[in-house]
Amino acid sequence: MSERLQPGDVAPAFTLPDADGREVSLADHKGRKVIVYFYPAALTAGCTKQACDFTDNLDVLAGAGYDVIGISPDKPEKLAKFREQESLKVTLLADPEKQVLESYGAFGEKKLYGKTVVGVIRSTVVVDEEGKVERALYNVKATGHVAKIIKDLGI
């Protein structure tokens, strides 16, 4: 199981394909704050709710200087379908090898319906303009999470 990130840690660098297969790197966002959120699977109820919440609040977050990136183990084709079906505006990245998920501590053991399973841990990491972790939140809820982030960040 991977280590969870702490405030002050350097956010692990990554380059992953987006829903259109274009490479996107964390370094592309240097000088801006980035909310990187990790979710188990596109086109599922909780993940759709979370992605729609981020999309609905994208203008508010962007206005406060935050970019939003969602990462899941899905392939780019599934992310494209997810984006189209739900009219999502957040950047969705594919991590089928789960390397970025693991480097951010967002993959490992978790409880699911009372059983211990290994999978994606719904997580959100806020990265500052310098590429350092400002906040690292693990085992977050899909519903109400975006509103909580906005409140916690004072936006």
N, C-alpha and C positions, 0 to 999 in steps of 0.2 A: 504494500500500500504506500502511496506517495505522501510526502510531508505536506501539511497545510501551510500556506503562506501566512506571513505576519506583516503588519504595518511596518514599513521601512525596508522590507526585502526588495531586491531588484526583481521586477516582474520578468519571468522567463520570456525570452524573445521567441517569436513564432512567425511562420509564414505558412498559410494554408489556402486552399482554393475556396473561392466564394461560390454562390449558387450558379454562377455563369462560368466557373472554372478558372477565373482570374485569380492570380496569387495576391493575397493581402497579408501584409506584415504589421506587427505591432509598431515597428519602427516608422511605418507610414504615418502614424498619428503623433509622432514626437512633437512636443510643444502644445498638445491638447490633452485634456484629461479623457480617459477612456474607461467606460464601464464594460467589462468583459464578463458575460454571463454564460454559464454552462448548463445545458439542459439535456435530458435523456434522449428524446426522440421527436423529430418533426411530425406534424399531423396527429398528435395525441392531444387529448383534452387539456391537461395542465400546461403543456408546453405551448399550445396554441394560445391559451389565456395569457400566459406570461409574455409571449412575443407580441401579441396584440396590445397588451398594456404598455410595453416599451414603445411600440409604434405610435400609440395614441399620445404618449408623452414625449416623443422625440423632439418636437419643437421646443418644449420647455427645457429639456436636457441640453439640447444643442445651444440654446440661448444662454445657458449657464456655462458653456464651454466644454460640454461632454459629448464624445462620440460613443456610440453603442455598438458592440459586437457580440453576437450570439454564436456559441460554438457547441456542436453536437457531433456524435460519431456518424451521423448520416452522410451519405454520398451527395455530391453537388446536385445531381439530378433530383433527388428527393427534396433538397433545400429549395430548388427552383420551383417545384410543384407547391411546396409549403408557402413560399413567398407569393406566388400567383394566387393560390386558393384563398389566402387570408389577407391579401393586399398589404403585405408587410413592407416596411421601409427601413428596418434595421439591417445591418450587414450580417449575413449568416455565413459562417465558415464551416467547412467539413473537416473533421478529424477522425476518419475511419480507423486510423492506426492507434488512436487514443493517446498519442505522445504528449500533446499539449494538455489534454485533460489531466493526465498523470502529473505533468510538471507543475500544474496549478493546484494539485491536491484535490481535483474534482472527479477522481475515479478511484473506487476502492470499495471497501465493505460499507454496507448501509442496511438499515432495517426497511423491509418492505412487507407490509401486512403481517408484522410480527416475526418474520423470518429474516435471517441475515443472508444477504446476497451481495454479489460483487457487481457494480455498475456505476453509472454516472451519478455523482452526488450533485444535486442542484445547488449551484454556487454562484456567487457574484464577487468579482474582484474589481475594485476601483483603483485605477493606475493614474498617478499624477503626471504632470507635463514632462518630468524628468525620467519617467519609466520606473518609478518606485511604487510599491503597493501602499495605497492610502488606507484602504479597508479591504478585508477579506471575510466574506460571509459564507458559511457553509450550512448545508441542510436547510436552505430557505424554502419557503412555501411559494408555490406558483401564483397563488391569488393574494393580492394586496402587497406583494413584495416591491413593486415599482413605486407605489405610493410611499412605502416606508423608506426606500432609498432617497426619494426626493425630499422627504421630511428630514431624514438624518443628515443629508448633505446641505440642508438649509436653503434649498432652492425654492 
